[in-house]
Amino acid sequence: MVYRAASGMAATGGDYNPTKLVVVQLFSMFLGLGAFVFLTVIDADLLGDQWKWLCAINVLLLVALVIFGVEDNTGNKSWIRFAGIGLQPSEVIKVIYVIVAAKQMTYLKEYRDMNSFLSVVQMAGHFVIVFGLIVVVSSDLGSASIILCIFLTMFFALGVRLYWFAIGGAALAAAIPLLWNYFLKDYQKQRLVAPYDASIDPEGYGINWQTSQSKLTLASGRLTGVDAEHRATNFIGKHTDFIFSCVGEELGMIGCIIVIILLSIIIIHIFRVGLKAGRTFDMLICVGVGSAVAFQTFINIGMCIGITPVIGITLPFFSYGGSSMMTMFAAMGLVSGVKYKLKPQLFAIY
């Protein structure tokens, strides 16, 4: 799909080399597989014990983004590029956050009162720091929203009482005007509102251009897809955030359903591994990874069909992007490590 999308964009005069993109994607996949094997073998507890160093890595990545970061075509300063090689720090930060948050939450559950005010403040404070730094440094709402989803899902899975969610929801509602007026740029505000307000871009040639092109592309595929001569449109981002529309065009509704089924199987299996983990830390690792994959899948497909804002979220395992591909495989390695870890009852003497 990456090759076909890039071929279409190149045919319309775009500066895209389909073969090069596929080679980069495959190379990223092999690196990701290496990370997958490594994290399957290495006990996640060992990584959790090094939480201070992991936090330091996140800080260094954000500092590097401030110094060396460059803006992408979405206006976000979310990439570090050297010699033609790009790294999106927020993708790495996402995986590290899952590990550190799982370690923190497990400690507070086993050695403190996780429902106490101090414990909740510690967990929420960790999230707010990571979320805020991503928004302030890179203006990357997509990555920040994934961190929010991970935190809320892990927070719920930990067993925190529901009244804390009500308090958090009230605090978030109170903070929205501050975020809206002082942190979000005008184009970000338009993107967030555009799917639900037709008056912002009624013709579909402005802020909604990519979404309107994506829906046209999806519709052109019908049931089984079309050949290259009958492609409806080619637009920037078709091989990255809008790869699902390319699937619909090339393979039709049948191809889209297959993609959704494959990703659903992965998501269900991740949560299934977590439910059988037997340990809070391992369960939270799986819940964090599973929520990230599920959220990205929902938002990305929603972007393509016009029901969610365009906030630069990739479709797991399908969208072009080396950082996304490698970190997604690394995250799956954490889940694989949980699956093949000896369960606590195997060590029981009695």
C-alpha positions as CSV (number, residue, x, y, z in Angstrom):
1,M,0.0,0.0,0.0
2,V,2.9,2.4,0.7
3,Y,4.3,1.6,-2.7
4,R,1.0,2.1,-4.5
5,A,0.2,5.3,-2.7
6,A,3.7,6.8,-3.4
7,S,3.4,5.7,-7.0
8,G,0.2,7.6,-7.4
9,M,1.7,10.7,-5.8
10,A,4.8,10.5,-8.0
11,A,2.6,10.2,-11.1
12,T,1.0,13.5,-10.3
13,G,4.4,15.3,-10.2
14,G,5.2,14.8,-6.5
15,D,8.8,14.2,-5.4
16,Y,8.3,10.7,-4.2
17,N,10.4,7.6,-4.9
18,P,8.1,4.5,-4.2
19,T,11.0,2.1,-4.1
20,K,13.0,4.2,-1.6
21,L,10.0,4.5,0.7
22,V,9.4,0.8,0.7
23,V,13.1,0.1,1.4
24,V,13.0,2.6,4.4
25,Q,9.8,0.9,5.6
26,L,11.3,-2.6,5.4
27,F,14.5,-1.4,7.1
28,S,12.4,0.1,9.9
29,M,10.4,-3.1,10.2
30,F,13.6,-5.2,10.6
31,L,14.9,-2.8,13.3
32,G,11.5,-3.1,14.9
33,L,11.6,-6.8,14.8
34,G,15.0,-6.7,16.5
35,A,13.5,-4.5,19.2
36,F,10.6,-6.9,19.5
37,V,12.9,-9.9,20.1
38,F,15.0,-7.9,22.6
39,L,12.0,-6.8,24.6
40,T,10.5,-10.3,24.5
41,V,13.7,-11.7,26.1
42,I,14.4,-8.9,28.5
43,D,12.2,-8.9,31.5
44,A,10.2,-5.6,31.6
45,D,10.8,-5.5,35.3
46,L,14.4,-4.8,34.6
47,L,13.4,-1.8,32.5
48,G,11.0,-0.6,35.1
49,D,13.7,-0.7,37.8
50,Q,15.6,1.8,35.6
51,W,12.8,4.3,35.5
52,K,15.1,7.2,36.4
53,W,17.2,6.6,33.3
54,L,14.1,6.1,31.2
55,C,12.8,9.5,32.4
56,A,16.1,11.0,31.6
57,I,15.9,9.6,28.1
58,N,12.5,11.2,27.6
59,V,13.9,14.6,28.8
60,L,16.9,14.4,26.5
61,L,14.6,13.6,23.6
62,L,12.5,16.6,24.3
63,V,15.6,18.8,24.7
64,A,17.0,17.5,21.5
65,L,13.6,18.4,19.8
66,V,13.8,21.9,21.1
67,I,17.4,22.3,19.7
68,F,17.4,20.3,16.6
69,G,13.6,19.8,15.8
70,V,12.2,20.6,12.4
71,E,8.6,21.2,11.4
72,D,6.8,18.7,9.3
73,N,4.0,19.5,6.7
74,T,1.5,19.6,9.5
75,G,3.1,22.5,11.2
76,N,4.3,20.4,14.2
77,K,7.9,20.6,15.4
78,S,8.0,16.9,16.0
79,W,11.0,15.6,14.0
80,I,14.7,15.4,14.4
81,R,16.5,14.9,11.1
82,F,20.2,14.2,10.4
83,A,21.7,13.2,7.1
84,G,18.2,12.4,5.7
85,I,17.3,10.2,8.7
86,G,14.3,11.2,10.7
87,L,13.3,10.4,14.3
88,Q,10.0,11.3,15.9
89,P,10.8,11.5,19.6
90,S,7.2,11.3,20.7
91,E,7.0,7.8,19.4
92,V,9.8,6.7,21.7
93,I,8.4,8.7,24.6
94,K,5.1,6.9,24.2
95,V,6.7,3.5,24.9
96,I,8.8,4.8,27.7
97,Y,5.8,6.4,29.3
98,V,4.0,3.0,29.4
99,I,6.9,1.4,31.2
100,V,7.4,4.2,33.7
101,A,3.7,4.7,34.4
102,A,3.2,1.0,34.9
103,K,6.1,1.0,37.4
104,Q,4.8,4.0,39.3
105,M,1.2,2.8,39.4
106,T,2.2,-0.7,40.6
107,Y,4.4,0.7,43.4
108,L,1.5,3.0,44.6
109,K,-0.9,0.1,44.5
110,E,1.3,-2.4,46.4
111,Y,3.1,-0.1,48.9
112,R,0.8,3.0,49.2
113,D,-2.9,3.7,49.1
114,M,-3.5,4.2,45.3
115,N,-6.7,6.1,46.0
116,S,-5.2,8.6,48.4
117,F,-4.9,12.2,47.3
118,L,-1.1,12.1,47.2
119,S,-1.0,8.9,45.1
120,V,-3.5,10.3,42.6
121,V,-1.6,13.6,42.4
122,Q,1.7,11.7,41.7
123,M,0.2,9.6,38.9
124,A,-1.7,12.6,37.4
125,G,1.4,14.8,37.8
126,H,3.5,12.4,35.8
127,F,1.0,12.4,33.0
128,V,0.6,16.2,33.0
129,I,4.3,16.7,32.7
130,V,4.7,14.4,29.7
131,F,1.5,15.6,28.1
132,G,2.4,19.3,28.6
133,L,6.0,19.0,27.4
134,I,4.8,17.3,24.2
135,V,2.2,20.0,23.5
136,V,4.6,22.9,24.4
137,V,7.7,21.6,22.7
138,S,6.2,20.1,19.5
139,S,2.6,21.2,19.4
140,D,1.9,17.5,18.5
141,L,-1.7,17.0,19.6
142,G,-1.8,13.5,18.1
143,S,1.0,12.2,20.3
144,A,-0.3,14.1,23.3
145,S,-3.7,12.6,22.9
146,I,-2.2,9.1,22.7
147,I,-0.5,9.7,26.1
148,L,-3.9,10.9,27.5
149,C,-5.6,7.7,26.3
150,I,-2.8,5.5,27.7
151,F,-3.0,7.3,31.1
152,L,-6.8,7.1,31.4
153,T,-6.9,3.4,30.4
154,M,-4.1,2.4,32.8
155,F,-5.6,4.5,35.5
156,F,-8.9,2.7,35.1
157,A,-7.3,-0.7,34.9
158,L,-5.4,-0.1,38.1
159,G,-8.7,0.0,40.0
160,V,-8.7,3.7,41.0
161,R,-12.1,4.8,42.3
162,L,-14.5,6.4,39.8
163,Y,-14.9,9.6,41.7
164,W,-11.3,10.5,40.8
165,F,-12.3,10.4,37.1
166,A,-15.1,12.8,37.8
167,I,-12.7,15.2,39.5
168,G,-10.3,14.8,36.7
169,G,-13.0,15.5,34.1
170,A,-14.0,18.6,35.9
171,A,-10.3,19.7,36.1
172,L,-9.9,19.0,32.4
173,A,-13.0,21.0,31.5
174,A,-11.7,23.9,33.5
175,A,-8.3,23.7,31.7
176,I,-9.7,23.5,28.2
177,P,-10.2,27.3,27.9
178,L,-6.6,27.8,28.9
179,L,-5.3,25.3,26.4
180,W,-7.6,26.7,23.7
181,N,-6.6,30.3,24.2
182,Y,-2.9,30.0,25.0
183,F,-1.5,26.8,23.6
184,L,-3.4,25.8,20.5
185,K,-2.6,27.4,17.2
186,D,-5.4,28.7,14.9
187,Y,-5.0,25.8,12.4
188,Q,-5.1,23.3,15.3
189,K,-8.4,24.8,16.5
190,Q,-9.8,24.6,13.0
191,R,-8.8,20.9,12.7
192,L,-10.4,20.0,16.0
193,V,-13.7,21.7,15.1
194,A,-13.8,21.1,11.3
195,P,-15.3,17.6,11.3
196,Y,-18.3,18.9,13.3
197,D,-18.8,22.3,11.8
198,A,-19.4,22.4,8.0
199,S,-19.2,26.2,7.9
200,I,-15.5,26.2,8.6
201,D,-14.6,24.7,5.1
202,P,-17.9,24.1,3.2
203,E,-16.2,23.5,-0.1
204,G,-13.6,21.1,1.3
205,Y,-10.6,22.9,-0.2
206,G,-9.1,24.3,3.0
207,I,-8.6,22.7,6.3
208,N,-10.8,19.8,5.2
209,W,-9.0,19.1,2.0
210,Q,-7.2,16.0,3.0
211,T,-10.3,14.5,4.6
212,S,-12.5,15.3,1.5
213,Q,-9.8,13.7,-0.7
214,S,-9.6,10.7,1.5
215,K,-13.4,10.1,1.5
216,L,-13.4,10.5,-2.3
217,T,-10.6,8.0,-2.5
218,L,-12.3,5.5,-0.3
219,A,-15.6,5.8,-2.2
220,S,-13.9,5.2,-5.5
221,G,-12.7,1.7,-4.4
222,R,-16.2,0.4,-3.9
223,L,-16.3,-3.3,-3.1
224,T,-13.0,-4.7,-4.5
225,G,-10.9,-1.7,-5.5
226,V,-9.8,-0.1,-8.7
227,D,-6.7,-0.2,-10.9
228,A,-4.1,2.6,-11.3
229,E,-5.9,4.1,-14.3
230,H,-9.1,4.7,-12.3
231,R,-7.7,6.2,-9.1
232,A,-9.8,9.0,-7.9
233,T,-7.1,11.2,-6.4
234,N,-3.6,11.4,-5.0
235,F,-2.8,13.8,-2.2
236,I,0.0,14.5,0.3
237,G,-0.1,12.1,3.2
238,K,-1.8,9.3,1.4
239,H,1.1,6.9,2.3
240,T,1.3,8.1,5.9
241,D,-1.8,9.2,7.9
242,F,-4.2,8.4,5.2
243,I,-2.9,4.9,4.2
244,F,-6.4,3.5,5.0
245,S,-7.9,5.5,2.2
246,C,-5.3,3.9,-0.1
247,V,-6.3,0.5,1.1
248,G,-10.0,1.3,0.3
249,E,-9.0,2.5,-3.2
250,E,-6.8,-0.4,-4.1
251,L,-8.6,-3.2,-2.3
252,G,-12.1,-1.8,-1.8
253,M,-14.3,-2.3,1.2
254,I,-13.2,-5.9,1.5
255,G,-9.6,-4.8,2.0
256,C,-10.7,-2.2,4.6
257,I,-12.6,-4.9,6.5
258,I,-9.6,-7.2,6.5
259,V,-7.4,-4.4,7.9
260,I,-9.9,-3.7,10.6
261,I,-10.2,-7.4,11.5
262,L,-6.4,-7.8,11.6
263,L,-5.9,-4.8,13.9
264,S,-8.8,-5.9,16.1
265,I,-7.3,-9.3,16.6
266,I,-4.0,-7.7,17.7
267,I,-5.8,-5.4,20.1
268,I,-8.0,-8.1,21.6
269,H,-4.9,-10.4,22.0
270,I,-2.9,-7.7,23.8
271,F,-5.7,-7.2,26.3
272,R,-6.1,-10.9,26.7
273,V,-2.4,-11.3,27.5
274,G,-2.8,-8.5,30.1
275,L,-5.8,-10.2,31.7
276,K,-3.8,-13.4,32.1
277,A,-0.6,-11.8,33.3
278,G,-1.1,-12.4,37.0
279,R,0.9,-9.3,38.0
280,T,-0.2,-5.7,38.2
281,F,2.9,-4.4,36.4
282,D,2.6,-6.8,33.5
283,M,-1.1,-6.2,33.2
284,L,-0.6,-2.4,33.1
285,I,2.1,-2.8,30.4
286,C,-0.4,-4.7,28.2
287,V,-3.2,-2.2,28.9
288,G,-1.0,0.7,28.0
289,V,0.1,-0.8,24.7
290,G,-3.4,-2.1,23.8
291,S,-5.0,1.3,24.5
292,A,-2.4,3.0,22.3
293,V,-3.0,0.6,19.4
294,A,-6.8,0.8,19.8
295,F,-6.8,4.6,20.0
296,Q,-4.5,5.1,17.1
297,T,-6.6,2.7,15.0
298,F,-9.9,4.4,15.8
299,I,-8.6,8.0,15.3
300,N,-6.7,7.2,12.1
301,I,-9.7,5.5,10.4
302,G,-11.9,8.2,11.8
303,M,-9.7,10.8,10.1
304,C,-10.0,9.0,6.8
305,I,-13.8,8.8,6.9
306,G,-14.2,12.3,8.3
307,I,-15.6,11.6,11.8
308,T,-12.5,12.6,13.9
309,P,-10.1,15.5,13.6
310,V,-6.9,15.3,11.5
311,I,-4.3,15.3,14.2
312,G,-1.4,13.3,12.6
313,I,-1.9,9.8,14.0
314,T,-0.6,6.9,12.0
315,L,-2.4,3.6,11.4
316,P,-0.4,1.0,13.4
317,F,1.7,-1.4,11.2
318,F,0.4,0.1,7.9
319,S,1.3,3.8,7.7
320,Y,4.6,4.8,6.3
321,G,7.0,6.0,9.0
322,G,10.1,4.5,10.5
323,S,9.7,5.8,14.0
324,S,6.1,4.6,14.2
325,M,7.0,1.2,12.8
326,M,9.9,0.6,15.1
327,T,8.2,1.7,18.3
328,M,5.1,-0.2,17.5
329,F,7.1,-3.4,17.2
330,A,9.0,-2.5,20.4
331,A,5.7,-2.0,22.2
332,M,4.5,-5.4,21.0
333,G,7.8,-6.8,22.3
334,L,6.8,-5.7,25.8
335,V,3.5,-7.6,25.4
336,S,5.3,-10.6,24.1
337,G,7.7,-10.5,27.0
338,V,4.7,-10.5,29.4
339,K,3.1,-13.5,27.5
340,Y,6.2,-15.7,27.8
341,K,7.2,-14.6,31.3
342,L,7.0,-17.3,34.0
343,K,3.8,-16.6,36.0
344,P,4.1,-16.1,39.7
345,Q,2.3,-19.3,40.6
346,L,5.1,-21.3,38.9
347,F,7.4,-20.2,41.7
348,A,5.0,-21.2,44.5
349,I,6.5,-23.7,47.0
350,Y,3.1,-24.8,48.4
